[in-house]
Amino acid sequence: MATPNYGLIATFDSPPDLYHAAEKVRDAGYKNWDCITPFPVHGLDKAMGVRRSIVPRISLAGGITGFCTGMSMIWWTGAYDYQITVGGKPLFSPMFAFPVSYELTILFTAFATIGGMFFLNGLPMHYHPVLKYDQIKRGMDDTFFIVIEARDPRFNLANTKALLEQAGGKEIKELEA
Amino acid sequence: MSTHAATAPAALATDSTSSSSAATKALIIGLAGLAVTAAGIALSPNKHGPVMSYLVGVTYWTAIAIGMLMMVMIHHIVDASWSVVIRRQWEHGLAAFKWLFVLFLPLLILAWVKPGYVWPWMDLHHVLHGSETVGNDVLYQKKSGFLNLDMFTGMTLAFFIIWVWLSARLRKASFTQDVDGKASWTTANRVNAAMGLPLGALTLTFAAVYWVKSLEYHWFSTMYGVWFFANCMRGALCCGVVIMVWLYRRGDYKGILNTNHFHSIGQLMLAFTVFWAYVTFSQYFLIWNANIPEETFWYNLRELNHDGSTNQWWYVGLVLVFGHFVIPFCALLSYRFKVTQPIIRRIAFWVLTVILVDMCYNILPALKDAHGDSLPFLSINLLWVLTSVIGIGGVCIWAYLRSLPTTKLIPIRDPRIGECLTHHE
């Protein structure tokens, strides 16, 4: 292995500390890094330079698929595979296919949204290197962390450590991979 | 949070001189519109068209005001925080109700002076298509306990009394809180909202039934009030967006609004677009599916002439399907469109226009020729619709602008104002 460790973790005491440190890490040009907080911190996405997620596009694709599935299913069953006139209605009309298409639009959108979110987050994930850090549970309580991964092209043990120190990070530790 | 409040524009009182000159301008335009409408009624050989067009105008602006009333009450009942600053603008909009009542009075007086002129069921001797009179019509007789002039008058008066009264209570509590800062005004408004929401739902439903649906009193639809409600809400949200962008550009709302406020109101616009479509489609679909003449005739009037040819209202219906649902729905899916002020404002203006087309679609086909076919959409009546909307709209905007400088720009002492100013930031 080129680098034996996963990366560096630094501790912060309060959301503002973390927020400003995140801005510094972002401005230093790092890409493979993350913040660990016990609760959502408003505006942190912006401070980290995280763009809007592409989940909505996956949802849209799911929705369009659902709508087309509904329409073609009703057409297939009623007007092609087993033609039978019901209630004097035409064999196919978007009118009565609409409720089914509408429901499938919602269903497939929900599947795509959940599925897309799981995929983009790499879930399910049973192990993550930060779990080895003995203080990590405090990240679910009262402490904030920044983790910078060693695979980031800008990662350099000494410089990255200096950046985190300068950003106000405490207890900067190396994480085992 | 306090830092935000401190950096908000120091004045927090709107520029009263520019507001009052704008108010005067709106009033002049409004009165001019009303004057042209009145001239149209006086000079037209067939006065039915302009009178019905006036009904379109009154219903349109009343719907928007009702939407604002409902939005303010929904804000209080769910204890929302994001909409605190926008709520104040809707509260100013509620000032229009008493003028809307004044503007509705001519129609009420006309109902007494010339019964059956606007709503045919008011005249028992009115001859229906097929040489039956209203008085001998079984369907009318069965519905006459509900559809009679006394009920119509009493209910219409009750609607406006309830709307004006609720508006006054909501406005007073909110405006007084600016001065004394008591949190009890917020809880008072929560009670007002809890009481007012069912009242609002009932009154807006009955108003839609009496004013619009009863133009074809043979018809049945349980979705009608909900359809009207959907338009009310969409109108109020779109007006909210227009006001937000206007105040932001003027500088008043700089430092108050952030992109998340536009995102939130845009999301509600999207939600009510879907809601409108759901309700309107359900109404159409159930009638189409059951296919019984008591119900289908209403849509037939809006699709076909008696000889089976397609009339103009068929195309207006398509404009509604695409213009009132598909286009706004697709546009509002985009995050960028929702938070870019010129774009969301354009969508808001578009939806406000299509709501007017929807009102025309529901009201104007009641005008019929000798064969019982609906008079076409493209006619001189569109001009009277336009003058009525400008006339009544001018008066409503005047009422809003007159109310605007009387209070702080935002509810500075609302318990949730800090949360609102830092919405998702």
Boltz contact constraints between the chains, C-beta under 6 A:
constraints:
  - contact:
      token1: [A, 42]
      token2: [B, 424]
      max_distance: 6.0
  - contact:
      token1: [A, 42]
      token2: [B, 425]
      max_distance: 6.0
  - contact:
      token1: [A, 43]
      token2: [B, 425]
      max_distance: 6.0
  - contact:
      token1: [A, 95]
      token2: [B, 288]
      max_distance: 6.0
